[in-house]
């Protein structure tokens, strides 16, 4: 469900933009489809990276724990919930639903996500989408536009804010 949500949100926006750009310059159906798929993969990576910011300690323009406060189930948290025993899972869900504005509880939850490998799992998934996007570009003619898109994808997944 998480992947479907971000595919229909961020990824579809990037897919549409890439497809429109390809079509407007080439009127080539095959290239347009490839660029739409590229945009989708890049958008998936972008959204996972954005979700990871919620668990960091760097100033990224949004407060740490903000997604938790808004009761958003992001990939690191979903992974963590799947790793916990029923008692801890129930505790995490209770915090998300009822104590999501208590800083100490949010910090405990962030630590739990880190401890269970939720951050690392989400990073790996982000890199899978990044690599899929880059593979699409590698199979297209190499030119300045291609290099710029490659740089954009790398920036998206390596950005600090």
BELSULNOR-V148654 format. One record per helix or strand of 3 or more residues. SS is the DSSP state (@ for helix, = for strand). FROM is the first residue (numbers start at 1). TO is the last residue. If there is no record, write none. Layout:
# BELSULNOR-V148654
SS,FROM,TO / SS,FROM,TO
This chain:
# BELSULNOR-V148654
@,2,26 / @,29,55 / @,66,69 / @,75,83 / @,86,98 / @,103,115 / @,118,138 / @,144,158
